Amino acid sequence: MLTMDKCTAANPAPIIIGGNTKPPALLPASASASASASASEQHTHLPQLHTHQQAHSLPHLTMQHTCTHAPPHSQKYAPDAPRRNLHELLLELLDVLLSCLVVAPCVIAYWRGTWELMGVLLFPNSQPFSALASFVIGGLGHFIFTITQNFFKDHIHPDKRRLTYYAISRLYTAVFGIVCVNMWRGAWMICDWLTSIDSLAIISVVTLIALLFLVGTRTLRNLGAAPYTVTMDHKSDYFEVDTMFKIPGFNQPGLYVLDTLFSVFVIGSLVVIAWRGVWGIFDLTLYPRDKAKSAWGSLLIGYLTVFVTFVIQPLMRYVCRRISGILKLIICDIYYLMTFFGAVNAWRGIWNLLDVYVFPDDRLMSFWITHIIPFLVLAALKCSNSILVRGVFIDAEGSGAECVHLPINYVRLHFLRERRKKLATEQYLHLESPFYYSKADHQALGRHLEKDKEAQNSLIEKPRAKAQII
């Protein structure tokens, strides 16, 4: 997040306020993830500017200034920061409402439409072949998008070709979304094919085994999904896919491939099995003969759980800031299981309600509507990446309360951007003269100013102070 010092100068020194913001990767809906880190990251260009000024000092520019350092604003939106005033609580409430009432229903509707369309398009008369086809599409797609992420990050960037970036990035999300749905659909249907879906005992045992493996590998955190995450379409990590062991691809390509395969096929499949198990348990126990009542029941249970988990999150942040070790891991895992339970029921409720009420007599139209419209809405809100399930995240990872932070920052990031713009404007207006740079700096500063123009149109980019070049 932006850090500014309050300075008084006899002859104002050039200052560039800048840096790259990077949201965390989401919980499997991926984390993402992470819009919260973008609100807390420090700028990086200022130290470089000081070094450059020492090497290219101007005779006519004497810098005599005294600074008093104010507390960094980055702490206000960091996961560890307590929400103390009414304004912060209101912004947090707006983020929760947006996530629960807009983003989550759109994400679930998209997945429902895409999932059912795959059933129409991929071997509709053969469940085994349809399941295998989805699993192959999803597995290979995940693998390809993971190992090529550095290529996308290096070559597809709005500072190079803006129109190309927006076209390719949105196409990337649309294709990757289909890949994610197919991966889950394939693993889900294979599990249905190999085990009984009518036996409560078998489903419970299989689900328990999957959860124990996730606990043992410290990957229980990946069970969460919308409405516990809002992934922004931000350029800094648009194409990033985290693997479990975080092995760099260029230095150790063999281990990187193994890391990718393990993350996609092992951890990803365990997460699907756990979701399928809890979903199936409610299919068998909650009004099994009345789909509408069962859907409304799951929706009520899910959103009550979501409400409770959001209410106790400040307490969880407080506790996690003060404990560590195995106790912190246990507390975090309990919280992850609560969010998992709430997410599954919310998804099951909305999914089945769409089956019941959205063109039940014309299923194909219902599938296409819920596939296209939610994606367009999320893209318009600049959070279409919320549909993706990518990356592997470790339980209790991160300092302080980061391990239980729910990355749903959207409204807060908008207000943060406006606040940064206001602070930069005030800093500029208090200067006695405009910034001047020598012609030797023209090329480097020109690149910064081109990035500034794009940053002003981005929700979570940091504005920089204006500069005049001579």
Secondary structure, 3 states (H helix, E strand, C coil): CCCCCEEEECCCCCCCCCCCCCCCCCHHHHHCCCCCHHHCCCCCHHHHHHHHHHHCCCCCCCCCEEEECCCCCHHHHCCCCCCCCHHHHHHHHHHHHHHHHHHHHHHHHHHHHHHHHHHHHCCCCCHHHHHHHHHHHHHHHHHHHHHCHHHHHHHCCCCCCHHHHHHHHHHHHHHHHHHHHHHHHHHHHHHHHHCCCCCHHHHHHHHHHHHHHHHHCCCHHHHCCCCCCCCCCCHHHCCCCCCCCCCCCCCCHHHHHHHHHHHHHHHHHHHHHHHHHHHHHHHHHCCCCCHHHHHHHHHHHHHHHHHHHHHCHHHHHHHHCCCCHHHHHHHHHHHHHHHHHHHHHHHHHHHHHHHHHCCCCCHHHHHHHHHHHHHHHHHHCCCHHHHCCCCCCCCCCCCHHHHHCCCCCCHHHHHHHHHHHHHHHHHHHCCCCCCEECHHHHHHHHHHHHHHHHHCCCCCCCCCCCCEEC
